[in-house]
Amino acid sequence: MHVRSSYIRRAWKRWIDNKTAGGAMRLNTIMQSIMLRRTKKELQERGALTSLPSKTIETIEVELEKDDMNVYQKVLIYSKHLIA
């Protein structure tokens, strides 16, 4: 299924980038569903971690269309504003 970037932008502006507490809560919900954070201690307590593997970093570069890049930049700026 292909969704047009203009549709995504309109939906983003309406539900997330609307400078309201509800928009911030929706962004937080999205981010929590994407990010999974557990501490080493939590994993050790569950017995799910006996030793950590060596750290691996993989960089995957993608090219975004102009509209998608604009949305990405807005999310980046907004999230930096929330964290700062």
C-alpha positions in Angstrom: 0.0 0.0 0.0 1.3 3.4 -0.9 0.3 6.5 1.1 0.8 9.9 -0.4 3.2 12.2 1.4 0.6 15.0 1.3 -1.8 12.8 3.3 0.8 12.0 5.9 1.7 15.7 6.2 -1.9 16.7 6.8 -2.5 13.9 9.3 0.8 14.8 11.1 -0.2 18.5 11.3 -3.7 17.7 12.5 -2.9 15.1 15.1 0.8 15.6 16.2 2.2 19.0 15.2 -0.7 21.0 16.5 1.1 22.5 19.5 -1.3 21.0 22.0 -0.8 18.7 25.0 -2.8 16.0 23.1 -0.4 16.3 20.2 2.6 15.9 22.5 1.0 12.9 24.2 0.3 11.3 20.7 4.0 11.8 19.8 5.0 10.3 23.1 2.8 7.3 22.4 4.3 6.8 19.0 7.8 7.0 20.3 7.1 4.6 23.2 5.7 2.0 20.7 8.8 2.3 18.6 11.4 2.4 21.3 12.1 -0.4 23.7 14.3 0.5 26.6 15.4 -1.9 29.3 18.3 -1.5 31.7 21.0 -4.1 32.1 19.8 -4.6 35.7 16.2 -5.3 34.6 17.4 -8.0 32.1 19.7 -9.6 34.7 16.9 -9.7 37.2 14.7 -11.6 34.7 17.6 -14.0 33.9 17.4 -12.8 30.3 20.9 -11.5 30.3 24.0 -13.5 31.3 26.5 -11.5 29.3 26.4 -8.7 26.8 27.6 -9.2 23.3 30.1 -6.8 21.8 28.5 -3.6 20.6 27.7 -3.5 16.9 26.9 -0.3 15.0 25.4 -0.5 11.5 24.7 2.7 9.5 22.1 2.4 6.8 21.7 5.4 4.6 18.4 6.1 2.8 17.4 8.9 0.5 14.1 10.5 1.4 11.8 12.3 -1.0 11.6 16.1 -0.4 8.2 15.9 1.3 9.4 13.0 3.5 12.5 14.8 4.4 10.5 17.9 5.4 8.4 15.7 7.7 11.5 14.1 9.1 13.1 17.4 9.8 10.0 18.7 11.6 9.9 15.6 13.8 13.6 16.0 14.6 13.2 19.6 15.6 10.1 18.9 17.6 11.7 16.1 19.5 14.8 18.1 20.2 12.6 20.8 21.6 10.8 18.4 23.9 14.0 16.9 25.2 15.9 20.2 25.7 
